[in-house]
Amino acid sequence: MSTATAMAVEAIEEQQDLFLTFHVHGEDYGIAIQHVIEIIGIQRITQVPEMPSCYKGIINLRGRVIPMMDVRLRFGHEEKVHDDRTCFIVVQIQETIVGLIVDQVKEVQEISAEMIEPPPRTGHDNGYVLGIGKVADEVKILLDIERLIADESSEELPKEAID
């Protein structure tokens, strides 16, 4: 194994237990940090006809068109007017790049596998919940970002080419 390859593997392993936590509709959530490209402030969103209902439209981020999912709407909550705490989290799953609109970004937290429990069995498919992270006396709902972005009831969004 080359030195560069070994360094890349080590960097991925170091990020394995890191989650970007954020707040939506009174709850804290987390997504694996390796999927996060960047966090940006509010930008103008251009509406596009016939997008899935949880997508507010698209933004132009340094020449790249990115569809923007409102996580509140994805979870079935009411829409909220954006404020100074609202953030866009740009994530990448394979070739798909999507922006997530969240109420507030919190922090990057280390949540090891021993601190994660499986989601509760409710008889309802909560397929985009990866697990429940226990951090001190709080819980963080850890999301499977790939399943969150995939909306089985709508057409698949076009994949963005990686530049």
VMD Tcl script that builds the backbone (N, CA, C; Angstrom):
set m [mol new atoms 489]
animate dup $m
set s [atomselect $m all]
$s set {name element resname resid chain x y z} {
  {N N MET 1 A 0.854 -1.174 0.000}
  {CA C MET 1 A 0.000 0.000 0.000}
  {C C MET 1 A 0.896 1.233 0.000}
  {N N SER 2 A 0.604 2.178 -0.885}
  {CA C SER 2 A 1.411 3.395 -0.959}
  {C C SER 2 A 1.153 4.277 0.261}
  {N N THR 3 A 2.051 5.203 0.500}
  {CA C THR 3 A 1.908 6.117 1.630}
  {C C THR 3 A 0.652 6.961 1.490}
  {N N ALA 4 A 0.373 7.440 0.274}
  {CA C ALA 4 A -0.822 8.257 0.033}
  {C C ALA 4 A -2.089 7.464 0.301}
  {N N THR 5 A -2.119 6.216 -0.137}
  {CA C THR 5 A -3.291 5.366 0.086}
  {C C THR 5 A -3.470 5.101 1.576}
  {N N ALA 6 A -2.382 4.809 2.261}
  {CA C ALA 6 A -2.445 4.562 3.704}
  {C C ALA 6 A -2.948 5.793 4.447}
  {N N MET 7 A -2.508 6.980 4.036}
  {CA C MET 7 A -2.968 8.221 4.662}
  {C C MET 7 A -4.449 8.442 4.403}
  {N N ALA 8 A -4.921 8.131 3.206}
  {CA C ALA 8 A -6.343 8.284 2.880}
  {C C ALA 8 A -7.196 7.331 3.713}
  {N N VAL 9 A -6.769 6.089 3.846}
  {CA C VAL 9 A -7.496 5.106 4.652}
  {C C VAL 9 A -7.540 5.564 6.110}
  {N N GLU 10 A -6.413 6.048 6.624}
  {CA C GLU 10 A -6.353 6.527 8.005}
  {C C GLU 10 A -7.297 7.715 8.217}
  {N N ALA 11 A -7.351 8.632 7.263}
  {CA C ALA 11 A -8.229 9.796 7.377}
  {C C ALA 11 A -9.691 9.363 7.414}
  {N N ILE 12 A -10.069 8.388 6.587}
  {CA C ILE 12 A -11.446 7.888 6.578}
  {C C ILE 12 A -11.773 7.219 7.904}
  {N N GLU 13 A -10.847 6.410 8.425}
  {CA C GLU 13 A -11.070 5.733 9.697}
  {C C GLU 13 A -11.216 6.734 10.845}
  {N N GLU 14 A -10.464 7.832 10.806}
  {CA C GLU 14 A -10.549 8.851 11.844}
  {C C GLU 14 A -11.912 9.538 11.826}
  {N N GLN 15 A -12.540 9.646 10.648}
  {CA C GLN 15 A -13.836 10.312 10.523}
  {C C GLN 15 A -15.012 9.380 10.805}
  {N N GLN 16 A -14.759 8.101 10.946}
  {CA C GLN 16 A -15.815 7.109 11.058}
  {C C GLN 16 A -16.789 7.403 12.197}
  {N N ASP 17 A -16.332 7.900 13.324}
  {CA C ASP 17 A -17.190 8.152 14.477}
  {C C ASP 17 A -17.598 9.618 14.605}
  {N N LEU 18 A -17.348 10.425 13.574}
  {CA C LEU 18 A -17.673 11.849 13.638}
  {C C LEU 18 A -18.982 12.136 12.916}
  {N N PHE 19 A -19.844 12.911 13.576}
  {CA C PHE 19 A -21.141 13.270 13.027}
  {C C PHE 19 A -21.325 14.775 13.127}
  {N N LEU 20 A -21.829 15.375 12.052}
  {CA C LEU 20 A -22.223 16.779 12.094}
  {C C LEU 20 A -23.627 16.803 12.679}
  {N N THR 21 A -23.797 17.508 13.795}
  {CA C THR 21 A -25.112 17.571 14.420}
  {C C THR 21 A -25.791 18.883 14.063}
  {N N PHE 22 A -27.107 18.805 13.946}
  {CA C PHE 22 A -27.898 19.975 13.596}
  {C C PHE 22 A -29.270 19.861 14.235}
  {N N HIS 23 A -29.979 20.965 14.234}
  {CA C HIS 23 A -31.269 21.085 14.907}
  {C C HIS 23 A -32.365 21.292 13.860}
  {N N VAL 24 A -33.443 20.539 13.969}
  {CA C VAL 24 A -34.617 20.710 13.109}
  {C C VAL 24 A -35.860 20.472 13.961}
  {N N HIS 25 A -36.751 21.452 13.994}
  {CA C HIS 25 A -38.052 21.325 14.646}
  {C C HIS 25 A -37.940 20.773 16.078}
  {N N GLY 26 A -37.016 21.324 16.853}
  {CA C GLY 26 A -36.901 20.971 18.251}
  {C C GLY 26 A -36.097 19.730 18.577}
  {N N GLU 27 A -35.531 19.064 17.586}
  {CA C GLU 27 A -34.758 17.841 17.822}
  {C C GLU 27 A -33.357 17.972 17.234}
  {N N ASP 28 A -32.424 17.207 17.804}
  {CA C ASP 28 A -31.056 17.179 17.304}
  {C C ASP 28 A -30.834 15.924 16.465}
  {N N TYR 29 A -30.203 16.123 15.323}
  {CA C TYR 29 A -29.915 15.050 14.380}
  {C C TYR 29 A -28.423 15.046 14.082}
  {N N GLY 30 A -27.947 13.960 13.502}
  {CA C GLY 30 A -26.551 13.890 13.104}
  {C C GLY 30 A -26.408 13.119 11.805}
  {N N ILE 31 A -25.432 13.543 10.996}
  {CA C ILE 31 A -25.088 12.813 9.768}
  {C C ILE 31 A -23.582 12.584 9.767}
  {N N ALA 32 A -23.177 11.475 9.192}
  {CA C ALA 32 A -21.754 11.131 9.143}
  {C C ALA 32 A -20.985 12.249 8.439}
  {N N ILE 33 A -19.924 12.694 9.052}
  {CA C ILE 33 A -19.157 13.845 8.564}
  {C C ILE 33 A -18.535 13.592 7.200}
  {N N GLN 34 A -18.246 12.328 6.853}
  {CA C GLN 34 A -17.585 12.070 5.580}
  {C C GLN 34 A -18.459 12.429 4.374}
  {N N HIS 35 A -19.764 12.633 4.585}
  {CA C HIS 35 A -20.647 13.013 3.483}
  {C C HIS 35 A -20.787 14.534 3.333}
  {N N VAL 36 A -20.301 15.277 4.319}
  {CA C VAL 36 A -20.473 16.730 4.319}
  {C C VAL 36 A -19.381 17.386 3.485}
  {N N ILE 37 A -19.806 18.169 2.494}
  {CA C ILE 37 A -18.856 18.931 1.676}
  {C C ILE 37 A -18.585 20.279 2.335}
  {N N GLU 38 A -19.662 20.972 2.699}
  {CA C GLU 38 A -19.508 22.267 3.353}
  {C C GLU 38 A -20.817 22.721 3.962}
  {N N ILE 39 A -20.718 23.723 4.814}
  {CA C ILE 39 A -21.870 24.358 5.436}
  {C C ILE 39 A -21.856 25.806 4.985}
  {N N ILE 40 A -22.997 26.262 4.484}
  {CA C ILE 40 A -23.071 27.640 3.999}
  {C C ILE 40 A -24.288 28.336 4.603}
  {N N GLY 41 A -24.249 29.647 4.581}
  {CA C GLY 41 A -25.387 30.431 5.038}
  {C C GLY 41 A -26.479 30.446 3.978}
  {N N ILE 42 A -27.544 31.096 4.312}
  {CA C ILE 42 A -28.700 31.169 3.419}
  {C C ILE 42 A -28.310 31.856 2.115}
  {N N GLN 43 A -28.784 31.280 1.028}
  {CA C GLN 43 A -28.621 31.870 -0.293}
  {C C GLN 43 A -29.980 31.871 -0.979}
  {N N ARG 44 A -30.068 32.604 -2.050}
  {CA C ARG 44 A -31.303 32.644 -2.819}
  {C C ARG 44 A -31.538 31.277 -3.453}
  {N N ILE 45 A -32.761 30.759 -3.271}
  {CA C ILE 45 A -33.148 29.473 -3.848}
  {C C ILE 45 A -34.068 29.757 -5.032}
  {N N THR 46 A -33.729 29.168 -6.170}
  {CA C THR 46 A -34.547 29.304 -7.368}
  {C C THR 46 A -35.509 28.128 -7.429}
  {N N GLN 47 A -36.804 28.423 -7.493}
  {CA C GLN 47 A -37.803 27.363 -7.564}
  {C C GLN 47 A -37.792 26.726 -8.946}
  {N N VAL 48 A -37.979 25.408 -8.971}
  {CA C VAL 48 A -38.006 24.650 -10.207}
  {C C VAL 48 A -39.323 23.871 -10.236}
  {N N PRO 49 A -40.088 23.972 -11.329}
  {CA C PRO 49 A -41.359 23.248 -11.388}
  {C C PRO 49 A -41.167 21.736 -11.276}
  {N N GLU 50 A -42.148 21.090 -10.661}
  {CA C GLU 50 A -42.267 19.639 -10.585}
  {C C GLU 50 A -41.144 18.942 -9.824}
  {N N MET 51 A -40.508 19.635 -8.892}
  {CA C MET 51 A -39.552 18.974 -8.005}
  {C C MET 51 A -40.349 18.295 -6.897}
  {N N PRO 52 A -39.781 17.263 -6.262}
  {CA C PRO 52 A -40.462 16.659 -5.109}
  {C C PRO 52 A -40.793 17.730 -4.074}
  {N N SER 53 A -41.879 17.557 -3.346}
  {CA C SER 53 A -42.390 18.600 -2.458}
  {C C SER 53 A -41.425 19.028 -1.355}
  {N N CYS 54 A -40.518 18.164 -0.925}
  {CA C CYS 54 A -39.591 18.570 0.138}
  {C C CYS 54 A -38.398 19.353 -0.413}
  {N N TYR 55 A -38.286 19.476 -1.721}
  {CA C TYR 55 A -37.217 20.261 -2.335}
  {C C TYR 55 A -37.729 21.659 -2.626}
  {N N LYS 56 A -37.017 22.656 -2.106}
  {CA C LYS 56 A -37.416 24.050 -2.269}
  {C C LYS 56 A -36.971 24.632 -3.595}
  {N N GLY 57 A -36.027 23.990 -4.269}
  {CA C GLY 57 A -35.503 24.488 -5.534}
  {C C GLY 57 A -34.027 24.186 -5.637}
  {N N ILE 58 A -33.305 25.100 -6.288}
  {CA C ILE 58 A -31.875 24.900 -6.521}
  {C C ILE 58 A -31.111 26.167 -6.160}
  {N N ILE 59 A -29.812 25.993 -5.906}
  {CA C ILE 59 A -28.914 27.139 -5.750}
  {C C ILE 59 A -27.756 26.956 -6.714}
  {N N ASN 60 A -27.076 28.045 -6.988}
  {CA C ASN 60 A -25.860 28.020 -7.786}
  {C C ASN 60 A -24.714 28.265 -6.817}
  {N N LEU 61 A -23.949 27.207 -6.544}
  {CA C LEU 61 A -22.831 27.314 -5.618}
  {C C LEU 61 A -21.533 27.218 -6.409}
  {N N ARG 62 A -20.931 28.376 -6.658}
  {CA C ARG 62 A -19.681 28.462 -7.416}
  {C C ARG 62 A -19.767 27.701 -8.738}
  {N N GLY 63 A -20.867 27.908 -9.456}
  {CA C GLY 63 A -21.023 27.311 -10.775}
  {C C GLY 63 A -21.653 25.931 -10.787}
  {N N ARG 64 A -21.923 25.358 -9.643}
  {CA C ARG 64 A -22.550 24.031 -9.559}
  {C C ARG 64 A -23.997 24.205 -9.099}
  {N N VAL 65 A -24.927 23.619 -9.839}
  {CA C VAL 65 A -26.340 23.677 -9.487}
  {C C VAL 65 A -26.632 22.563 -8.479}
  {N N ILE 66 A -27.208 22.951 -7.330}
  {CA C ILE 66 A -27.441 22.002 -6.244}
  {C C ILE 66 A -28.909 22.054 -5.824}
  {N N PRO 67 A -29.603 20.907 -5.865}
  {CA C PRO 67 A -30.984 20.872 -5.367}
  {C C PRO 67 A -30.990 21.015 -3.846}
  {N N MET 68 A -31.998 21.726 -3.310}
  {CA C MET 68 A -32.055 22.029 -1.883}
  {C C MET 68 A -33.273 21.373 -1.232}
  {N N MET 69 A -33.005 20.427 -0.327}
  {CA C MET 69 A -34.058 19.735 0.410}
  {C C MET 69 A -34.295 20.434 1.747}
  {N N ASP 70 A -35.535 20.760 2.027}
  {CA C ASP 70 A -35.901 21.305 3.330}
  {C C ASP 70 A -36.153 20.118 4.252}
  {N N VAL 71 A -35.274 19.909 5.217}
  {CA C VAL 71 A -35.363 18.737 6.088}
  {C C VAL 71 A -36.655 18.774 6.906}
  {N N ARG 72 A -37.120 19.956 7.279}
  {CA C ARG 72 A -38.400 20.062 7.987}
  {C C ARG 72 A -39.521 19.433 7.157}
  {N N LEU 73 A -39.584 19.790 5.886}
  {CA C LEU 73 A -40.628 19.248 5.016}
  {C C LEU 73 A -40.438 17.751 4.806}
  {N N ARG 74 A -39.197 17.292 4.692}
  {CA C ARG 74 A -38.908 15.865 4.499}
  {C C ARG 74 A -39.424 15.056 5.679}
  {N N PHE 75 A -39.375 15.656 6.883}
  {CA C PHE 75 A -39.845 14.979 8.088}
  {C C PHE 75 A -41.340 15.191 8.337}
  {N N GLY 76 A -42.007 15.904 7.433}
  {CA C GLY 76 A -43.452 16.099 7.569}
  {C C GLY 76 A -43.847 17.235 8.488}
  {N N HIS 77 A -42.915 18.136 8.821}
  {CA C HIS 77 A -43.222 19.281 9.669}
  {C C HIS 77 A -43.615 20.473 8.801}
  {N N GLU 78 A -44.140 21.496 9.460}
  {CA C GLU 78 A -44.520 22.699 8.732}
  {C C GLU 78 A -43.273 23.477 8.301}
  {N N GLU 79 A -43.447 24.251 7.254}
  {CA C GLU 79 A -42.354 25.079 6.754}
  {C C GLU 79 A -42.084 26.211 7.744}
  {N N LYS 80 A -40.845 26.622 7.830}
  {CA C LYS 80 A -40.454 27.710 8.730}
  {C C LYS 80 A -39.735 28.775 7.917}
  {N N VAL 81 A -40.017 30.024 8.231}
  {CA C VAL 81 A -39.310 31.124 7.588}
  {C C VAL 81 A -37.847 31.050 8.013}
  {N N HIS 82 A -36.943 31.187 7.050}
  {CA C HIS 82 A -35.514 31.132 7.355}
  {C C HIS 82 A -35.123 32.333 8.209}
  {N N ASP 83 A -34.214 32.095 9.153}
  {CA C ASP 83 A -33.706 33.178 9.986}
  {C C ASP 83 A -32.181 33.158 9.973}
  {N N ASP 84 A -31.570 33.941 10.861}
  {CA C ASP 84 A -30.107 34.043 10.846}
  {C C ASP 84 A -29.400 32.775 11.314}
  {N N ARG 85 A -30.119 31.806 11.861}
  {CA C ARG 85 A -29.523 30.535 12.275}
  {C C ARG 85 A -29.693 29.436 11.222}
  {N N THR 86 A -30.580 29.648 10.267}
  {CA C THR 86 A -30.808 28.661 9.216}
  {C C THR 86 A -29.524 28.453 8.420}
  {N N CYS 87 A -29.200 27.203 8.138}
  {CA C CYS 87 A -27.990 26.878 7.386}
  {C C CYS 87 A -28.302 25.880 6.283}
  {N N PHE 88 A -27.426 25.864 5.302}
  {CA C PHE 88 A -27.466 24.870 4.241}
  {C C PHE 88 A -26.263 23.949 4.446}
  {N N ILE 89 A -26.531 22.652 4.527}
  {CA C ILE 89 A -25.458 21.663 4.622}
  {C C ILE 89 A -25.376 20.979 3.267}
  {N N VAL 90 A -24.258 21.112 2.588}
  {CA C VAL 90 A -24.082 20.491 1.276}
  {C C VAL 90 A -23.444 19.128 1.498}
  {N N VAL 91 A -24.132 18.068 1.019}
  {CA C VAL 91 A -23.658 16.699 1.217}
  {C C VAL 91 A -23.484 16.010 -0.126}
  {N N GLN 92 A -22.656 14.988 -0.120}
  {CA C GLN 92 A -22.424 14.210 -1.336}
  {C C GLN 92 A -22.512 12.728 -1.006}
  {N N ILE 93 A -23.329 12.025 -1.792}
  {CA C ILE 93 A -23.442 10.572 -1.727}
  {C C ILE 93 A -23.112 10.073 -3.124}
  {N N GLN 94 A -21.991 9.408 -3.277}
  {CA C GLN 94 A -21.480 8.988 -4.577}
  {C C GLN 94 A -21.454 10.198 -5.493}
  {N N GLU 95 A -22.193 10.201 -6.610}
  {CA C GLU 95 A -22.164 11.360 -7.512}
  {C C GLU 95 A -23.263 12.374 -7.222}
  {N N THR 96 A -24.142 12.092 -6.277}
  {CA C THR 96 A -25.265 12.979 -5.981}
  {C C THR 96 A -24.860 14.017 -4.933}
  {N N ILE 97 A -25.096 15.280 -5.274}
  {CA C ILE 97 A -24.838 16.381 -4.350}
  {C C ILE 97 A -26.164 17.074 -4.075}
  {N N VAL 98 A -26.470 17.252 -2.792}
  {CA C VAL 98 A -27.732 17.861 -2.372}
  {C C VAL 98 A -27.447 18.796 -1.212}
  {N N GLY 99 A -28.203 19.877 -1.138}
  {CA C GLY 99 A -28.144 20.767 0.014}
  {C C GLY 99 A -29.289 20.460 0.956}
  {N N LEU 100 A -29.006 20.453 2.242}
  {CA C LEU 100 A -30.027 20.229 3.260}
  {C C LEU 100 A -30.274 21.545 3.985}
  {N N ILE 101 A -31.514 21.958 4.060}
  {CA C ILE 101 A -31.867 23.175 4.776}
  {C C ILE 101 A -32.244 22.759 6.196}
  {N N VAL 102 A -31.486 23.256 7.184}
  {CA C VAL 102 A -31.729 22.901 8.580}
  {C C VAL 102 A -31.905 24.167 9.410}
  {N N ASP 103 A -32.558 24.031 10.565}
  {CA C ASP 103 A -32.815 25.193 11.420}
  {C C ASP 103 A -31.533 25.782 11.992}
  {N N GLN 104 A -30.590 24.894 12.366}
  {CA C GLN 104 A -29.343 25.371 12.962}
  {C C GLN 104 A -28.316 24.245 12.951}
  {N N VAL 105 A -27.095 24.564 12.570}
  {CA C VAL 105 A -25.997 23.602 12.684}
  {C C VAL 105 A -25.444 23.724 14.093}
  {N N LYS 106 A -25.201 22.576 14.736}
  {CA C LYS 106 A -24.715 22.566 16.112}
  {C C LYS 106 A -23.198 22.418 16.150}
  {N N GLU 107 A -22.692 21.174 15.969}
  {CA C GLU 107 A -21.257 20.925 16.080}
  {C C GLU 107 A -20.928 19.561 15.495}
  {N N VAL 108 A -19.643 19.305 15.364}
  {CA C VAL 108 A -19.180 17.968 14.996}
  {C C VAL 108 A -18.928 17.238 16.311}
  {N N GLN 109 A -19.542 16.054 16.447}
  {CA C GLN 109 A -19.395 15.282 17.672}
  {C C GLN 109 A -18.887 13.889 17.367}
  {N N GLU 110 A -18.063 13.382 18.273}
  {CA C GLU 110 A -17.622 11.999 18.162}
  {C C GLU 110 A -18.659 11.133 18.861}
  {N N ILE 111 A -19.221 10.192 18.112}
  {CA C ILE 111 A -20.196 9.251 18.659}
  {C C ILE 111 A -19.745 7.865 18.211}
  {N N SER 112 A -19.128 7.144 19.124}
  {CA C SER 112 A -18.589 5.820 18.785}
  {C C SER 112 A -19.715 4.799 18.673}
  {N N ALA 113 A -19.424 3.683 18.052}
  {CA C ALA 113 A -20.413 2.624 17.838}
  {C C ALA 113 A -21.026 2.160 19.155}
  {N N GLU 114 A -20.255 2.170 20.235}
  {CA C GLU 114 A -20.773 1.744 21.538}
  {C C GLU 114 A -21.834 2.702 22.072}
  {N N MET 115 A -21.852 3.934 21.570}
  {CA C MET 115 A -22.799 4.948 22.031}
  {C C MET 115 A -24.050 5.012 21.150}
  {N N ILE 116 A -24.159 4.104 20.175}
  {CA C ILE 116 A -25.278 4.137 19.231}
  {C C ILE 116 A -26.158 2.909 19.426}
  {N N GLU 117 A -27.446 3.154 19.587}
  {CA C GLU 117 A -28.424 2.079 19.681}
  {C C GLU 117 A -29.246 2.044 18.397}
  {N N PRO 118 A -29.800 0.877 18.048}
  {CA C PRO 118 A -30.659 0.821 16.864}
  {C C PRO 118 A -31.917 1.664 17.096}
  {N N PRO 119 A -32.543 2.113 16.012}
  {CA C PRO 119 A -33.765 2.901 16.176}
  {C C PRO 119 A -34.854 2.044 16.833}
  {N N PRO 120 A -35.757 2.683 17.579}
  {CA C PRO 120 A -36.815 1.910 18.224}
  {C C PRO 120 A -37.747 1.280 17.187}
  {N N ARG 121 A -38.242 0.098 17.514}
  {CA C ARG 121 A -39.206 -0.580 16.634}
  {C C ARG 121 A -40.592 -0.024 16.942}
  {N N THR 122 A -41.188 0.585 15.945}
  {CA C THR 122 A -42.492 1.210 16.143}
  {C C THR 122 A -43.564 0.624 15.242}
  {N N GLY 123 A -43.188 -0.271 14.354}
  {CA C GLY 123 A -44.142 -0.779 13.383}
  {C C GLY 123 A -44.266 0.130 12.174}
  {N N HIS 124 A -43.583 1.255 12.228}
  {CA C HIS 124 A -43.578 2.219 11.124}
  {C C HIS 124 A -42.165 2.262 10.562}
  {N N ASP 125 A -42.054 2.296 9.240}
  {CA C ASP 125 A -40.730 2.309 8.622}
  {C C ASP 125 A -40.091 3.684 8.775}
  {N N ASN 126 A -39.093 3.772 9.614}
  {CA C ASN 126 A -38.307 5.004 9.741}
  {C C ASN 126 A -36.932 4.728 9.149}
  {N N GLY 127 A -36.938 4.304 7.895}
  {CA C GLY 127 A -35.750 3.802 7.223}
  {C C GLY 127 A -34.586 4.743 7.125}
  {N N TYR 128 A -34.798 6.039 7.283}
  {CA C TYR 128 A -33.647 6.930 7.202}
  {C C TYR 128 A -33.040 7.237 8.568}
  {N N VAL 129 A -33.534 6.574 9.619}
  {CA C VAL 129 A -32.899 6.684 10.931}
  {C C VAL 129 A -31.897 5.551 11.054}
  {N N LEU 130 A -30.632 5.918 11.145}
  {CA C LEU 130 A -29.533 4.961 11.246}
  {C C LEU 130 A -29.431 4.402 12.660}
  {N N GLY 131 A -29.628 5.256 13.634}
  {CA C GLY 131 A -29.530 4.847 15.028}
  {C C GLY 131 A -29.728 6.032 15.947}
  {N N ILE 132 A -29.667 5.757 17.245}
  {CA C ILE 132 A -29.819 6.792 18.255}
  {C C ILE 132 A -28.483 6.922 18.988}
  {N N GLY 133 A -27.866 8.090 18.855}
  {CA C GLY 133 A -26.586 8.344 19.515}
  {C C GLY 133 A -26.811 8.910 20.902}
  {N N LYS 134 A -26.178 8.296 21.894}
  {CA C LYS 134 A -26.300 8.764 23.280}
  {C C LYS 134 A -25.058 9.582 23.610}
  {N N VAL 135 A -25.264 10.877 23.828}
  {CA C VAL 135 A -24.165 11.788 24.133}
  {C C VAL 135 A -24.494 12.465 25.461}
  {N N ALA 136 A -23.741 12.102 26.505}
  {CA C ALA 136 A -24.010 12.578 27.869}
  {C C ALA 136 A -25.462 12.231 28.206}
  {N N ASP 137 A -26.279 13.225 28.569}
  {CA C ASP 137 A -27.673 12.943 28.900}
  {C C ASP 137 A -28.617 13.287 27.757}
  {N N GLU 138 A -28.073 13.463 26.550}
  {CA C GLU 138 A -28.871 13.808 25.381}
  {C C GLU 138 A -28.865 12.658 24.383}
  {N N VAL 139 A -29.806 12.723 23.444}
  {CA C VAL 139 A -29.804 11.782 22.332}
  {C C VAL 139 A -29.751 12.562 21.030}
  {N N LYS 140 A -29.080 11.995 20.056}
  {CA C LYS 140 A -28.990 12.553 18.709}
  {C C LYS 140 A -29.548 11.497 17.768}
  {N N ILE 141 A -30.476 11.879 16.936}
  {CA C ILE 141 A -31.043 10.953 15.959}
  {C C ILE 141 A -30.092 10.940 14.769}
  {N N LEU 142 A -29.427 9.817 14.563}
  {CA C LEU 142 A -28.436 9.706 13.495}
  {C C LEU 142 A -29.121 9.233 12.226}
  {N N LEU 143 A -28.885 9.966 11.143}
  {CA C LEU 143 A -29.589 9.723 9.890}
  {C C LEU 143 A -28.723 9.000 8.874}
  {N N ASP 144 A -29.355 8.130 8.128}
  {CA C ASP 144 A -28.738 7.506 6.957}
  {C C ASP 144 A -28.984 8.476 5.809}
  {N N ILE 145 A -27.989 9.276 5.505}
  {CA C ILE 145 A -28.157 10.374 4.546}
  {C C ILE 145 A -28.570 9.879 3.171}
  {N N GLU 146 A -28.086 8.714 2.774}
  {CA C GLU 146 A -28.443 8.177 1.463}
  {C C GLU 146 A -29.935 7.876 1.391}
  {N N ARG 147 A -30.475 7.285 2.431}
  {CA C ARG 147 A -31.907 6.973 2.451}
  {C C ARG 147 A -32.743 8.229 2.656}
  {N N LEU 148 A -32.210 9.206 3.381}
  {CA C LEU 148 A -32.929 10.467 3.579}
  {C C LEU 148 A -33.127 11.174 2.249}
  {N N ILE 149 A -32.082 11.185 1.441}
  {CA C ILE 149 A -32.144 11.882 0.152}
  {C C ILE 149 A -33.001 11.124 -0.845}
  {N N ALA 150 A -32.956 9.802 -0.799}
  {CA C ALA 150 A -33.761 8.995 -1.713}
  {C C ALA 150 A -35.221 9.110 -1.306}
  {N N ASP 151 A -36.042 9.573 -2.197}
  {CA C ASP 151 A -37.479 9.681 -1.934}
  {C C ASP 151 A -38.168 8.687 -2.846}
  {N N GLU 152 A -38.551 7.564 -2.285}
  {CA C GLU 152 A -39.109 6.482 -3.096}
  {C C GLU 152 A -40.421 6.860 -3.766}
  {N N SER 153 A -41.078 7.905 -3.256}
  {CA C SER 153 A -42.365 8.270 -3.839}
  {C C SER 153 A -42.232 9.281 -4.964}
  {N N SER 154 A -41.009 9.673 -5.288}
  {CA C SER 154 A -40.818 10.646 -6.362}
  {C C SER 154 A -39.717 10.174 -7.292}
  {N N GLU 155 A -39.586 10.869 -8.385}
  {CA C GLU 155 A -38.530 10.516 -9.327}
  {C C GLU 155 A -37.176 10.847 -8.722}
  {N N GLU 156 A -36.186 10.091 -9.109}
  {CA C GLU 156 A -34.828 10.329 -8.619}
  {C C GLU 156 A -34.302 11.634 -9.197}
  {N N LEU 157 A -33.626 12.390 -8.361}
  {CA C LEU 157 A -33.014 13.632 -8.832}
  {C C LEU 157 A -31.823 13.295 -9.721}
  {N N PRO 158 A -31.552 14.162 -10.676}
  {CA C PRO 158 A -30.392 13.885 -11.546}
  {C C PRO 158 A -29.099 13.903 -10.746}
  {N N LYS 159 A -28.194 13.042 -11.100}
  {CA C LYS 159 A -26.890 12.974 -10.432}
  {C C LYS 159 A -26.005 14.068 -10.978}
  {N N GLU 160 A -25.290 14.728 -10.063}
  {CA C GLU 160 A -24.342 15.767 -10.470}
  {C C GLU 160 A -23.012 15.117 -10.798}
  {N N ALA 161 A -22.385 15.580 -11.823}
  {CA C ALA 161 A -21.045 15.079 -12.165}
  {C C ALA 161 A -20.043 15.679 -11.202}
  {N N ILE 162 A -19.084 14.901 -10.793}
  {CA C ILE 162 A -18.030 15.392 -9.920}
  {C C ILE 162 A -16.967 16.052 -10.781}
  {N N ASP 163 A -16.708 17.316 -10.485}
  {CA C ASP 163 A -15.702 18.049 -11.261}
  {C C ASP 163 A -14.315 17.734 -10.781}
}
mol reanalyze $m
mol bondsrecalc $m
mol representation Tube
mol addrep $m
